[in-house]
Amino acid sequence: MLILTRKAGEKIRIGDDITIHVVDIGKGNVRIGVEAPKEVTIMRQEVGQRIEEENRMAAKRNRNTLVHAASMLKGHKTKE
């Protein structure tokens, strides 16, 4: 991990197309701005973790639904 010290109003460049702006430094927090191409996803870590958890739960529900549907169809014969 690279650790940098910046003052309010200073910037950090990441590659050619991402810029981090230190907007304000207050008591216990730092406000930052991020300039990046539209195709780059930017989110707070806790939001990303919540999305991952929701996706895992949805996948589990979908699997359970499929297993239930398959078990219901096992004994069901279609007319030919």
N, CA, C and O atoms as a Tinker XYZ file with bonds, in Angstrom:
   320  protein
     1  N      0.849000   -1.169000    0.000000    73     2
     2  CA     0.000000    0.000000    0.000000    64     1     3
     3  C      0.896000    1.234000    0.000000    63     2     4     5
     4  O      1.870000    1.320000    0.748000    81     3
     5  N      0.543000    2.171000   -0.848000    73     3     6
     6  CA     1.243000    3.454000   -0.901000    64     5     7
     7  C      0.481000    4.429000   -0.018000    63     6     8     9
     8  O     -0.731000    4.584000   -0.166000    81     7
     9  N      1.174000    5.080000    0.892000    73     7    10
    10  CA     0.547000    6.068000    1.766000    64     9    11
    11  C      1.138000    7.431000    1.429000    63    10    12    13
    12  O      2.355000    7.618000    1.450000    81    11
    13  N      0.257000    8.380000    1.118000    73    11    14
    14  CA     0.666000    9.726000    0.746000    64    13    15
    15  C      0.079000   10.739000    1.718000    63    14    16    17
    16  O     -0.998000   10.525000    2.276000    81    15
    17  N      0.779000   11.821000    1.914000    73    15    18
    18  CA     0.266000   12.931000    2.712000    64    17    19
    19  C     -0.099000   14.055000    1.758000    63    18    20    21
    20  O      0.718000   14.472000    0.937000    81    19
    21  N     -1.309000   14.537000    1.865000    73    19    22
    22  CA    -1.789000   15.618000    1.008000    64    21    23
    23  C     -2.506000   16.638000    1.877000    63    22    24    25
    24  O     -3.026000   16.305000    2.942000    81    23
    25  N     -2.528000   17.880000    1.417000    73    23    26
    26  CA    -3.260000   18.950000    2.088000    64    25    27
    27  C     -4.530000   19.231000    1.291000    63    26    28    29
    28  O     -4.647000   18.838000    0.130000    81    27
    29  N     -5.469000   19.909000    1.922000    73    27    30
    30  CA    -6.698000   20.281000    1.224000    64    29    31
    31  C     -6.337000   21.052000   -0.044000    63    30    32    33
    32  O     -5.487000   21.942000   -0.026000    81    31
    33  N     -6.993000   20.695000   -1.136000    73    31    34
    34  CA    -6.737000   21.343000   -2.421000    64    33    35
    35  C     -5.705000   20.624000   -3.276000    63    34    36    37
    36  O     -5.577000   20.915000   -4.465000    81    35
    37  N     -4.968000   19.692000   -2.688000    73    35    38
    38  CA    -3.971000   18.951000   -3.455000    64    37    39
    39  C     -4.613000   17.717000   -4.090000    63    38    40    41
    40  O     -5.706000   17.299000   -3.706000    81    39
    41  N     -3.914000   17.149000   -5.063000    73    39    42
    42  CA    -4.458000   16.039000   -5.838000    64    41    43
    43  C     -3.482000   14.870000   -5.890000    63    42    44    45
    44  O     -2.291000   15.007000   -5.612000    81    43
    45  N     -4.031000   13.720000   -6.257000    73    43    46
    46  CA    -3.237000   12.507000   -6.494000    64    45    47
    47  C     -3.684000   11.951000   -7.837000    63    46    48    49
    48  O     -4.881000   11.838000   -8.100000    81    47
    49  N     -2.722000   11.602000   -8.689000    73    47    50
    50  CA    -3.037000   11.004000   -9.990000    64    49    51
    51  C     -2.849000    9.496000   -9.922000    63    50    52    53
    52  O     -1.887000    9.003000   -9.332000    81    51
    53  N     -3.788000    8.764000  -10.537000    73    51    54
    54  CA    -3.669000    7.313000  -10.665000    64    53    55
    55  C     -3.736000    7.015000  -12.154000    63    54    56    57
    56  O     -4.779000    7.191000  -12.784000    81    55
    57  N     -2.643000    6.573000  -12.703000    73    55    58
    58  CA    -2.582000    6.341000  -14.143000    64    57    59
    59  C     -2.783000    7.641000  -14.894000    63    58    60    61
    60  O     -2.486000    8.722000  -14.385000    81    59
    61  N     -3.292000    7.525000  -16.113000    73    59    62
    62  CA    -3.481000    8.706000  -16.956000    64    61    63
    63  C     -4.857000    9.340000  -16.798000    63    62    64    65
    64  O     -5.051000   10.488000  -17.197000    81    63
    65  N     -5.814000    8.617000  -16.227000    73    63    66
    66  CA    -7.173000    9.122000  -16.306000    64    65    67
    67  C     -7.965000    9.143000  -15.000000    63    66    68    69
    68  O     -9.186000    9.301000  -15.026000    81    67
    69  N     -7.293000    8.988000  -13.864000    73    67    70
    70  CA    -7.988000    9.067000  -12.581000    64    69    71
    71  C     -7.265000   10.077000  -11.692000    63    70    72    73
    72  O     -6.049000   10.012000  -11.507000    81    71
    73  N     -8.046000   11.012000  -11.147000    73    71    74
    74  CA    -7.490000   12.026000  -10.249000    64    73    75
    75  C     -8.296000   12.042000   -8.962000    63    74    76    77
    76  O     -9.526000   12.075000   -8.989000    81    75
    77  N     -7.596000   12.019000   -7.837000    73    75    78
    78  CA    -8.210000   12.113000   -6.517000    64    77    79
    79  C     -7.939000   13.530000   -6.001000    63    78    80    81
    80  O     -6.789000   13.966000   -5.934000    81    79
    81  N     -9.006000   14.239000   -5.640000    73    79    82
    82  CA    -8.895000   15.598000   -5.107000    64    81    83
    83  C     -9.143000   15.561000   -3.606000    63    82    84    85
    84  O    -10.140000   14.993000   -3.160000    81    83
    85  N     -8.258000   16.152000   -2.824000    73    83    86
    86  CA    -8.513000   16.322000   -1.391000    64    85    87
    87  C     -9.302000   17.621000   -1.275000    63    86    88    89
    88  O     -8.745000   18.711000   -1.403000    81    87
    89  N    -10.606000   17.492000   -1.030000    73    87    90
    90  CA   -11.492000   18.648000   -1.034000    64    89    91
    91  C    -11.444000   19.391000    0.293000    63    90    92    93
    92  O    -11.340000   20.617000    0.326000    81    91
    93  N    -11.521000   18.636000    1.392000    73    91    94
    94  CA   -11.566000   19.269000    2.709000    64    93    95
    95  C    -11.055000   18.293000    3.748000    63    94    96    97
    96  O    -11.252000   17.083000    3.631000    81    95
    97  N    -10.403000   18.821000    4.756000    73    95    98
    98  CA    -9.943000   18.000000    5.875000    64    97    99
    99  C    -10.594000   18.570000    7.122000    63    98   100   101
   100  O    -10.411000   19.742000    7.451000    81    99
   101  N    -11.363000   17.725000    7.820000    73    99   102
   102  CA   -12.064000   18.183000    9.015000    64   101   103
   103  C    -11.711000   17.322000   10.198000    63   102   104   105
   104  O    -10.760000   16.542000   10.165000    81   103
   105  N    -12.498000   17.478000   11.250000    73   103   106
   106  CA   -12.297000   16.673000   12.458000    64   105   107
   107  C    -12.671000   15.235000   12.180000    63   106   108   109
   108  O    -13.854000   14.927000   12.032000    81   107
   109  N    -11.709000   14.357000   12.105000    73   107   110
   110  CA   -11.975000   12.931000   11.975000    64   109   111
   111  C    -12.375000   12.461000   10.590000    63   110   112   113
   112  O    -12.692000   11.284000   10.420000    81   111
   113  N    -12.372000   13.338000    9.589000    73   111   114
   114  CA   -12.702000   12.864000    8.248000    64   113   115
   115  C    -12.014000   13.700000    7.180000    63   114   116   117
   116  O    -11.515000   14.796000    7.436000    81   115
   117  N    -12.005000   13.156000    6.003000    73   115   118
   118  CA   -11.424000   13.822000    4.842000    64   117   119
   119  C    -12.441000   13.728000    3.718000    63   118   120   121
   120  O    -12.957000   12.644000    3.447000    81   119
   121  N    -12.737000   14.828000    3.067000    73   119   122
   122  CA   -13.638000   14.807000    1.904000    64   121   123
   123  C    -12.768000   14.735000    0.663000    63   122   124   125
   124  O    -11.843000   15.528000    0.485000    81   123
   125  N    -13.080000   13.765000   -0.198000    73   123   126
   126  CA   -12.307000   13.621000   -1.433000    64   125   127
   127  C    -13.252000   13.629000   -2.629000    63   126   128   129
   128  O    -14.431000   13.293000   -2.519000    81   127
   129  N    -12.707000   14.015000   -3.750000    73   127   130
   130  CA   -13.423000   13.946000   -5.015000    64   129   131
   131  C    -12.638000   13.034000   -5.939000    63   130   132   133
   132  O    -11.410000   12.981000   -5.875000    81   131
   133  N    -13.344000   12.319000   -6.793000    73   131   134
   134  CA   -12.695000   11.386000   -7.706000    64   133   135
   135  C    -13.121000   11.724000   -9.129000    63   134   136   137
   136  O    -14.312000   11.762000   -9.438000    81   135
   137  N    -12.150000   11.967000   -9.984000    73   135   138
   138  CA   -12.410000   12.137000  -11.416000    64   137   139
   139  C    -11.913000   10.886000  -12.109000    63   138   140   141
   140  O    -10.743000   10.521000  -11.992000    81   139
   141  N    -12.815000   10.226000  -12.838000    73   139   142
   142  CA   -12.461000    8.992000  -13.529000    64   141   143
   143  C    -13.380000    8.823000  -14.735000    63   142   144   145
   144  O    -14.455000    9.421000  -14.783000    81   143
   145  N    -12.965000    8.014000  -15.709000    73   143   146
   146  CA   -13.839000    7.744000  -16.851000    64   145   147
   147  C    -15.148000    7.109000  -16.383000    63   146   148   149
   148  O    -15.188000    6.455000  -15.342000    81   147
   149  N    -16.218000    7.306000  -17.159000    73   147   150
   150  CA   -17.540000    6.783000  -16.792000    64   149   151
   151  C    -17.546000    5.276000  -16.635000    63   150   152   153
   152  O    -18.326000    4.747000  -15.843000    81   151
   153  N    -16.690000    4.564000  -17.373000    73   151   154
   154  CA   -16.699000    3.098000  -17.297000    64   153   155
   155  C    -16.019000    2.563000  -16.028000    63   154   156   157
   156  O    -16.049000    1.358000  -15.777000    81   155
   157  N    -15.414000    3.437000  -15.235000    73   155   158
   158  CA   -14.777000    3.028000  -13.981000    64   157   159
   159  C    -15.806000    3.134000  -12.862000    63   158   160   161
   160  O    -16.361000    4.207000  -12.626000    81   159
   161  N    -16.061000    2.026000  -12.175000    73   159   162
   162  CA   -17.002000    2.021000  -11.062000    64   161   163
   163  C    -16.313000    2.542000   -9.814000    63   162   164   165
   164  O    -15.223000    2.092000   -9.460000    81   163
   165  N    -16.951000    3.490000   -9.153000    73   163   166
   166  CA   -16.410000    4.064000   -7.919000    64   165   167
   167  C    -17.495000    3.968000   -6.861000    63   166   168   169
   168  O    -18.608000    4.455000   -7.061000    81   167
   169  N    -17.174000    3.338000   -5.735000    73   167   170
   170  CA   -18.140000    3.255000   -4.647000    64   169   171
   171  C    -17.412000    3.096000   -3.321000    63   170   172   173
   172  O    -16.254000    2.681000   -3.269000    81   171
   173  N    -18.124000    3.438000   -2.250000    73   171   174
   174  CA   -17.562000    3.210000   -0.919000    64   173   175
   175  C    -17.452000    1.713000   -0.693000    63   174   176   177
   176  O    -18.279000    0.942000   -1.181000    81   175
   177  N    -16.435000    1.303000    0.043000    73   175   178
   178  CA   -16.184000   -0.117000    0.260000    64   177   179
   179  C    -17.374000   -0.809000    0.901000    63   178   180   181
   180  O    -17.718000   -1.925000    0.511000    81   179
   181  N    -18.011000   -0.173000    1.876000    73   179   182
   182  CA   -19.138000   -0.822000    2.556000    64   181   183
   183  C    -20.317000   -1.030000    1.611000    63   182   184   185
   184  O    -21.078000   -1.983000    1.780000    81   183
   185  N    -20.481000   -0.167000    0.632000    73   183   186
   186  CA   -21.539000   -0.348000   -0.367000    64   185   187
   187  C    -21.214000   -1.562000   -1.239000    63   186   188   189
   188  O    -22.088000   -2.386000   -1.506000    81   187
   189  N    -19.968000   -1.673000   -1.678000    73   187   190
   190  CA   -19.542000   -2.816000   -2.478000    64   189   191
   191  C    -19.714000   -4.129000   -1.727000    63   190   192   193
   192  O    -20.147000   -5.126000   -2.303000    81   191
   193  N    -19.375000   -4.127000   -0.445000    73   191   194
   194  CA   -19.540000   -5.333000    0.363000    64   193   195
   195  C    -21.012000   -5.705000    0.491000    63   194   196   197
   196  O    -21.356000   -6.886000    0.440000    81   195
   197  N    -21.874000   -4.725000    0.653000    73   195   198
   198  CA   -23.310000   -4.986000    0.772000    64   197   199
   199  C    -23.856000   -5.575000   -0.535000    63   198   200   201
   200  O    -24.666000   -6.502000   -0.511000    81   199
   201  N    -23.412000   -5.039000   -1.664000    73   199   202
   202  CA   -23.843000   -5.561000   -2.966000    64   201   203
   203  C    -23.397000   -7.008000   -3.129000    63   202   204   205
   204  O    -24.173000   -7.848000   -3.584000    81   203
   205  N    -22.151000   -7.306000   -2.762000    73   203   206
   206  CA   -21.649000   -8.683000   -2.849000    64   205   207
   207  C    -22.487000   -9.625000   -1.998000    63   206   208   209
   208  O    -22.827000  -10.723000   -2.436000    81   207
   209  N    -22.820000   -9.202000   -0.784000    73   207   210
   210  CA   -23.629000  -10.038000    0.116000    64   209   211
   211  C    -25.025000  -10.257000   -0.467000    63   210   212   213
   212  O    -25.538000  -11.376000   -0.441000    81   211
   213  N    -25.633000   -9.208000   -0.986000    73   211   214
   214  CA   -26.960000   -9.341000   -1.606000    64   213   215
   215  C    -26.899000  -10.292000   -2.796000    63   214   216   217
   216  O    -27.814000  -11.093000   -2.991000    81   215
   217  N    -25.841000  -10.215000   -3.590000    73   215   218
   218  CA   -25.691000  -11.118000   -4.735000    64   217   219
   219  C    -25.553000  -12.569000   -4.287000    63   218   220   221
   220  O    -26.133000  -13.468000   -4.896000    81   219
   221  N    -24.780000  -12.800000   -3.218000    73   219   222
   222  CA   -24.641000  -14.160000   -2.685000    64   221   223
   223  C    -25.986000  -14.687000   -2.202000    63   222   224   225
   224  O    -26.332000  -15.839000   -2.465000    81   223
   225  N    -26.750000  -13.847000   -1.494000    73   223   226
   226  CA   -28.052000  -14.272000   -0.986000    64   225   227
   227  C    -29.012000  -14.555000   -2.140000    63   226   228   229
   228  O    -29.770000  -15.524000   -2.090000    81   227
   229  N    -28.985000  -13.719000   -3.175000    73   227   230
   230  CA   -29.867000  -13.923000   -4.329000    64   229   231
   231  C    -29.506000  -15.212000   -5.060000    63   230   232   233
   232  O    -30.393000  -15.949000   -5.490000    81   231
   233  N    -28.214000  -15.488000   -5.203000    73   231   234
   234  CA   -27.780000  -16.712000   -5.873000    64   233   235
   235  C    -28.231000  -17.938000   -5.082000    63   234   236   237
   236  O    -28.641000  -18.942000   -5.666000    81   235
   237  N    -28.155000  -17.855000   -3.764000    73   235   238
   238  CA   -28.588000  -18.971000   -2.919000    64   237   239
   239  C    -30.095000  -19.187000   -3.062000    63   238   240   241
   240  O    -30.552000  -20.325000   -3.170000    81   239
   241  N    -30.868000  -18.095000   -3.062000    73   239   242
   242  CA   -32.322000  -18.208000   -3.237000    64   241   243
   243  C    -32.644000  -18.814000   -4.601000    63   242   244   245
   244  O    -33.510000  -19.683000   -4.712000    81   243
   245  N    -31.939000  -18.349000   -5.642000    73   243   246
   246  CA   -32.186000  -18.885000   -6.987000    64   245   247
   247  C    -31.878000  -20.372000   -7.042000    63   246   248   249
   248  O    -32.629000  -21.134000   -7.650000    81   247
   249  N    -30.781000  -20.799000   -6.416000    73   247   250
   250  CA   -30.418000  -22.212000   -6.407000    64   249   251
   251  C    -31.484000  -23.018000   -5.682000    63   250   252   253
   252  O    -31.903000  -24.074000   -6.157000    81   251
   253  N    -31.922000  -22.521000   -4.533000    73   251   254
   254  CA   -32.955000  -23.230000   -3.774000    64   253   255
   255  C    -34.253000  -23.332000   -4.577000    63   254   256   257
   256  O    -34.921000  -24.366000   -4.532000    81   255
   257  N    -34.615000  -22.291000   -5.301000    73   255   258
   258  CA   -35.819000  -22.302000   -6.130000    64   257   259
   259  C    -35.685000  -23.333000   -7.235000    63   258   260   261
   260  O    -36.631000  -24.068000   -7.516000    81   259
   261  N    -34.510000  -23.395000   -7.870000    73   259   262
   262  CA   -34.280000  -24.374000   -8.936000    64   261   263
   263  C    -34.332000  -25.806000   -8.410000    63   262   264   265
   264  O    -34.913000  -26.686000   -9.045000    81   263
   265  N    -33.724000  -26.034000   -7.252000    73   263   266
   266  CA   -33.739000  -27.373000   -6.655000    64   265   267
   267  C    -35.174000  -27.776000   -6.340000    63   266   268   269
   268  O    -35.569000  -28.915000   -6.588000    81   267
   269  N    -35.947000  -26.857000   -5.799000    73   267   270
   270  CA   -37.346000  -27.143000   -5.475000    64   269   271
   271  C    -38.138000  -27.442000   -6.750000    63   270   272   273
   272  O    -38.912000  -28.399000   -6.784000    81   271
   273  N    -37.954000  -26.644000   -7.786000    73   271   274
   274  CA   -38.670000  -26.860000   -9.049000    64   273   275
   275  C    -38.289000  -28.210000   -9.664000    63   274   276   277
   276  O    -39.149000  -28.930000  -10.171000    81   275
   277  N    -36.999000  -28.547000   -9.615000    73   275   278
   278  CA   -36.542000  -29.826000  -10.171000    64   277   279
   279  C    -37.163000  -30.986000   -9.413000    63   278   280   281
   280  O    -37.565000  -31.978000  -10.020000    81   279
   281  N    -37.247000  -30.874000   -8.097000    73   279   282
   282  CA   -37.823000  -31.972000   -7.314000    64   281   283
   283  C    -39.320000  -32.118000   -7.603000    63   282   284   285
   284  O    -39.849000  -33.229000   -7.576000    81   283
   285  N    -39.996000  -31.014000   -7.876000    73   283   286
   286  CA   -41.417000  -31.075000   -8.212000    64   285   287
   287  C    -41.629000  -31.724000   -9.576000    63   286   288   289
   288  O    -42.622000  -32.420000   -9.787000    81   287
   289  N    -40.706000  -31.498000  -10.493000    73   287   290
   290  CA   -40.839000  -32.030000  -11.849000    64   289   291
   291  C    -40.371000  -33.479000  -11.981000    63   290   292   293
   292  O    -40.699000  -34.141000  -12.965000    81   291
   293  N    -39.616000  -33.977000  -11.016000    73   291   294
   294  CA   -39.087000  -35.342000  -11.101000    64   293   295
   295  C    -40.167000  -36.371000  -11.353000    63   294   296   297
   296  O    -40.019000  -37.222000  -12.230000    81   295
   297  N    -41.229000  -36.308000  -10.613000    73   295   298
   298  CA   -42.290000  -37.296000  -10.750000    64   297   299
   299  C    -43.304000  -36.945000  -11.816000    63   298   300   301
   300  O    -44.188000  -37.751000  -12.110000    81   299
   301  N    -43.202000  -35.773000  -12.397000    73   299   302
   302  CA   -44.170000  -35.308000  -13.392000    64   301   303
   303  C    -43.741000  -35.743000  -14.794000    63   302   304   305
   304  O    -42.648000  -35.401000  -15.244000    81   303
   305  N    -44.605000  -36.499000  -15.484000    73   303   306
   306  CA   -44.296000  -36.952000  -16.835000    64   305   307
   307  C    -45.074000  -36.109000  -17.840000    63   306   308   309
   308  O    -46.251000  -35.811000  -17.637000    81   307
   309  N    -44.413000  -35.734000  -18.910000    73   307   310
   310  CA   -45.089000  -34.947000  -19.936000    64   309   311
   311  C    -45.756000  -35.875000  -20.930000    63   310   312   313
   312  O    -45.295000  -36.996000  -21.144000    81   311
   313  N    -46.853000  -35.409000  -21.549000    73   311   314
   314  CA   -47.543000  -36.189000  -22.570000    64   313   315
   315  C    -46.747000  -36.105000  -23.863000    63   314   316   317
   316  O    -46.251000  -35.040000  -24.230000    81   315
   317  N    -46.631000  -37.222000  -24.541000    73   315   318
   318  CA   -45.863000  -37.231000  -25.795000    64   317   319
   319  C    -46.783000  -37.343000  -26.963000    63   318   320
   320  O    -46.328000  -37.366000  -28.107000    81   319
